[in-house]
Amino acid sequence: MKILVTGGSGFLGTHIRNFFGADDFSRRAGLDILNMQDASRAGGYDVVIHLAALLDKSPDAAEMTFLTNVEGTVNLLRSMRGNSVFIFASTKDVYGRFADNYPEVPETCPTVYAGQSALEWSKLIAERYVEFYANQNNFRSCIFRLSTVYAPKSEGNQPNFVSHYADAFNTGEPLRLPANGAPRRDLLHVEDFAKACRAFIDSIIRHGLYNLGGGRENALTLRELFGKLEAVSGYQTSIDEANPLPAPVPMNYVSDLSLIRQELDWKPEISLDEGLKTVF
């Protein structure tokens, strides 16, 4: 089975590509999803896992964010052959502030516009294109609305906040936490993300849309995460209590994993204690 990972040299893509022994489609590999000739390579693969995206939330980057995340995705979709598999990495943030209405967020949470940035909105628009082209061109599709996926650092990549916190423990630099560490998040190790991709590939589901995260078993506040990192690493740093970061939107987010458990028989296997050790 030939597998292609777009963004395969990125923070998560490096690990997903290595897990599957897949080929890399990235600018570091000399390929660009905005180049139609490059994107046509997707037609030569049994599975395309699409992670490549512009993740800039700044207003100045809105036009390029829509171009990359929507038009770049469409370029790949147009090239997919029948009965192949397309897996799209979307984001929990398509729900915006509405996620705060649920202790565990289901796929039925509203996605109406509520101040989301071009990044979140471009991902939601791209989801609709995935569904359209998969049905029109008869290939299988899976959309994962990802919660916080963490991973060991990889060369040349900007880590997410979990690895950033681990870096602070390595260097002793004080950490600023949003809302003094009150926000709650569910964390998923990148290897469990890869196994979710494999579960869809091996399934008979034609078109799936799933919230994907660590679920309630792997959820904790950011202050609790600070303590967990301290415990698993044996290192110490401090929290800059006088200068908290602003509260995020949503304040709390924990994925409801009922649907993916039911349809793909998947659940997280790597515990926080085990997984967080890998970021040091």
C-alpha positions as CSV (number, residue, x, y, z in Angstrom):
1,M,0.0,0.0,0.0
2,K,1.4,3.4,-1.1
3,I,0.9,6.1,1.5
4,L,1.6,9.8,1.1
5,V,1.7,12.3,4.0
6,T,1.4,16.0,3.1
7,G,3.3,18.1,5.5
8,G,5.4,15.0,6.1
9,S,8.4,16.9,7.4
10,G,6.3,18.9,9.9
11,F,5.9,18.6,13.7
12,L,3.3,15.8,13.5
13,G,3.9,14.8,9.9
14,T,7.4,13.5,10.6
15,H,6.0,11.0,13.1
16,I,3.0,10.0,11.0
17,R,5.3,9.4,7.9
18,N,7.7,7.3,9.9
19,F,4.8,5.3,11.5
20,F,3.6,4.3,8.0
21,G,6.9,4.3,6.1
22,A,5.1,6.8,3.9
23,D,6.4,9.3,1.3
24,D,6.8,12.9,2.1
25,F,4.9,15.7,0.3
26,S,6.2,19.0,1.7
27,R,8.1,22.1,0.7
28,R,11.2,20.6,2.3
29,A,10.8,17.7,-0.2
30,G,10.4,20.3,-3.0
31,L,6.7,19.9,-3.4
32,D,3.9,22.4,-2.9
33,I,0.1,21.7,-2.7
34,L,-0.5,25.0,-4.5
35,N,1.3,23.7,-7.5
36,M,-1.2,21.7,-9.6
37,Q,1.5,19.5,-11.1
38,D,2.9,18.7,-7.7
39,A,-0.6,18.0,-6.3
40,S,-1.4,15.6,-9.1
41,R,1.0,13.1,-7.5
42,A,-1.7,12.3,-5.0
43,G,-3.4,10.3,-7.7
44,G,-0.5,7.7,-7.5
45,Y,-1.2,6.7,-3.9
46,D,-3.6,4.4,-2.2
47,V,-3.8,6.7,0.9
48,V,-3.2,10.4,1.3
49,I,-3.0,11.8,4.9
50,H,-3.3,15.5,4.5
51,L,-1.6,17.4,7.3
52,A,0.0,20.3,5.3
53,A,-1.5,23.6,6.3
54,L,-0.8,27.3,7.0
55,L,-1.4,27.6,10.7
56,D,-1.1,31.4,11.0
57,K,-4.1,33.0,12.9
58,S,-3.0,36.6,12.3
59,P,-5.4,38.8,10.3
60,D,-2.6,39.8,7.9
61,A,-2.2,36.1,6.9
62,A,-5.9,35.5,6.2
63,E,-5.7,35.5,2.4
64,M,-2.8,33.2,2.3
65,T,-4.3,30.9,4.9
66,F,-7.5,30.5,2.8
67,L,-5.5,29.9,-0.3
68,T,-3.2,27.3,1.2
69,N,-5.8,25.4,3.4
70,V,-8.7,25.5,1.0
71,E,-7.3,25.7,-2.6
72,G,-4.3,23.5,-1.7
73,T,-6.7,20.8,-0.3
74,V,-8.9,21.0,-3.4
75,N,-5.8,20.5,-5.6
76,L,-5.1,17.2,-3.9
77,L,-8.8,16.1,-3.9
78,R,-9.1,16.6,-7.6
79,S,-6.2,14.2,-8.1
80,M,-7.5,11.4,-5.9
81,R,-8.4,8.2,-7.7
82,G,-11.5,6.0,-7.1
83,N,-11.5,3.8,-4.0
84,S,-8.4,5.4,-2.6
85,V,-8.4,7.0,0.9
86,F,-8.1,10.7,1.9
87,I,-7.6,11.6,5.5
88,F,-7.9,15.2,6.4
89,A,-6.5,16.8,9.6
90,S,-9.0,19.4,10.6
91,T,-9.2,21.1,14.1
92,K,-11.5,21.2,17.2
93,D,-11.4,24.9,16.8
94,V,-14.0,24.9,14.1
95,Y,-16.5,24.8,17.1
96,G,-15.2,28.0,18.5
97,R,-16.9,29.2,21.8
98,F,-19.7,26.6,21.4
99,A,-17.5,23.9,22.6
100,D,-17.7,25.4,26.1
101,N,-21.4,24.2,26.2
102,Y,-20.3,20.6,26.4
103,P,-18.3,18.7,29.1
104,E,-17.2,16.4,26.2
105,V,-17.6,17.8,22.8
106,P,-19.6,15.7,20.2
107,E,-19.5,16.1,16.4
108,T,-22.9,17.7,16.6
109,C,-21.6,20.8,18.4
110,P,-22.5,23.8,16.2
111,T,-19.9,25.2,13.8
112,V,-21.6,28.5,13.0
113,Y,-19.3,31.5,12.7
114,A,-18.5,33.0,16.1
115,G,-15.3,34.9,15.6
116,Q,-13.1,32.1,14.5
117,S,-9.9,33.1,12.6
118,A,-9.2,32.4,9.0
119,L,-7.3,29.3,10.1
120,E,-10.3,27.6,11.7
121,W,-12.7,28.8,9.1
122,S,-10.5,27.6,6.2
123,K,-10.4,24.1,7.8
124,L,-14.2,24.0,8.0
125,I,-14.5,25.1,4.4
126,A,-12.0,22.5,3.3
127,E,-14.0,19.8,5.2
128,R,-16.9,20.5,2.9
129,Y,-14.7,20.1,-0.2
130,V,-13.4,16.8,1.2
131,E,-17.0,15.5,1.5
132,F,-18.0,16.8,-2.0
133,Y,-15.0,15.4,-4.0
134,A,-15.0,12.1,-2.1
135,N,-18.6,11.5,-3.0
136,Q,-18.3,12.8,-6.6
137,N,-15.1,10.9,-7.4
138,N,-15.8,7.8,-5.4
139,F,-12.9,7.7,-2.9
140,R,-13.1,7.1,0.8
141,S,-12.7,10.1,3.1
142,C,-12.1,10.7,6.8
143,I,-12.1,14.1,8.6
144,F,-10.4,14.2,12.0
145,R,-11.2,17.3,14.1
146,L,-8.0,17.1,16.2
147,S,-7.8,18.2,19.8
148,T,-4.2,18.6,21.3
149,V,-1.9,16.1,19.6
150,Y,1.5,16.1,21.2
151,A,4.7,14.5,20.0
152,P,8.5,14.4,20.6
153,K,10.2,17.4,18.9
154,S,11.5,17.0,15.4
155,E,14.3,18.9,13.7
156,G,13.3,22.3,12.3
157,N,9.7,22.3,13.5
158,Q,7.9,24.6,15.9
159,P,6.4,22.5,18.8
160,N,2.9,22.9,20.2
161,F,2.3,24.1,23.7
162,V,3.0,20.7,25.3
163,S,6.5,20.5,23.9
164,H,7.0,24.2,24.7
165,Y,6.2,23.4,28.4
166,A,8.6,20.5,28.3
167,D,11.3,22.9,26.9
168,A,10.7,25.2,29.9
169,F,11.4,22.3,32.3
170,N,14.6,21.5,30.4
171,T,15.8,25.1,30.6
172,G,14.3,26.2,33.9
173,E,12.5,29.1,32.2
174,P,9.4,30.2,34.0
175,L,6.1,29.4,32.3
176,R,3.2,31.7,31.6
177,L,-0.1,29.8,31.6
178,P,-3.4,31.0,30.1
179,A,-5.9,32.0,32.8
180,N,-3.4,30.9,35.4
181,G,-3.6,27.3,34.2
182,A,-7.4,26.8,34.5
183,P,-8.2,25.7,30.9
184,R,-8.8,22.0,30.5
185,R,-7.6,20.1,27.5
186,D,-7.5,16.4,26.4
187,L,-4.1,15.3,25.0
188,L,-3.4,12.6,22.4
189,H,0.0,11.1,21.7
190,V,0.9,11.3,18.0
191,E,1.2,7.5,17.8
192,D,-2.4,7.1,18.8
193,F,-3.3,9.6,16.1
194,A,-1.4,7.4,13.6
195,K,-3.3,4.4,14.9
196,A,-6.6,6.2,14.3
197,C,-5.6,6.8,10.7
198,R,-4.8,3.1,10.3
199,A,-8.1,2.2,11.9
200,F,-10.0,4.2,9.3
201,I,-7.8,2.8,6.4
202,D,-8.6,-0.8,7.6
203,S,-12.3,-0.1,8.1
204,I,-15.2,-0.4,5.6
205,I,-16.4,3.2,6.4
206,R,-16.7,5.2,3.2
207,H,-17.0,8.7,4.7
208,G,-16.3,9.5,8.3
209,L,-16.1,12.7,10.5
210,Y,-14.7,12.3,14.0
211,N,-13.6,14.3,17.0
212,L,-10.2,13.0,17.9
213,G,-8.3,13.6,21.1
214,G,-7.3,11.9,24.3
215,G,-10.9,11.9,25.7
216,R,-11.8,12.2,29.4
217,E,-9.1,9.6,30.4
218,N,-6.4,11.9,29.1
219,A,-7.8,15.3,30.1
220,L,-6.4,17.7,32.6
221,T,-6.0,21.4,33.3
222,L,-2.9,23.2,32.1
223,R,-1.8,23.6,35.8
224,E,-2.3,19.9,36.2
225,L,-0.2,19.3,33.1
226,F,2.5,21.4,34.6
227,G,2.6,19.1,37.6
228,K,2.4,16.0,35.4
229,L,5.4,17.2,33.4
230,E,7.4,17.9,36.6
231,A,6.6,14.4,37.9
232,V,7.5,12.4,34.7
233,S,10.7,14.4,34.0
234,G,12.1,14.9,37.4
235,Y,12.9,18.5,36.4
236,Q,11.6,21.7,37.9
237,T,10.6,25.2,36.8
238,S,8.2,27.8,38.0
239,I,4.9,29.4,36.9
240,D,4.9,33.1,36.3
241,E,1.8,33.8,38.4
242,A,2.0,37.6,37.9
243,N,1.7,37.5,34.1
244,P,-0.9,35.0,33.0
245,L,-1.7,34.7,29.3
246,P,-5.3,35.5,28.2
247,A,-8.0,32.9,28.6
248,P,-8.4,30.8,25.4
249,V,-11.6,30.2,23.4
250,P,-13.0,27.7,24.3
251,M,-11.9,27.8,27.9
252,N,-12.3,24.0,28.1
253,Y,-12.2,21.3,25.5
254,V,-12.5,17.5,26.0
255,S,-13.3,15.3,23.0
256,D,-16.3,13.0,23.0
257,L,-14.9,9.8,21.5
258,S,-18.2,7.9,21.4
259,L,-18.5,8.0,17.6
260,I,-15.0,6.9,16.7
261,R,-15.1,4.1,19.3
262,Q,-18.3,2.9,17.8
263,E,-17.4,3.1,14.1
264,L,-13.6,2.4,14.1
265,D,-13.2,0.5,17.4
266,W,-10.4,2.9,18.3
267,K,-9.4,4.4,21.6
268,P,-6.3,6.0,23.0
269,E,-3.7,3.5,24.1
270,I,-0.8,5.6,25.4
271,S,-1.3,7.0,28.9
272,L,-0.3,10.6,29.8
273,D,2.5,9.3,32.1
274,E,3.9,7.1,29.3
275,G,3.4,9.6,26.5
276,L,4.7,12.7,28.2
277,K,8.0,11.1,28.9
278,T,8.6,11.0,25.2
279,V,8.6,14.8,24.8
280,F,11.8,15.1,27.0
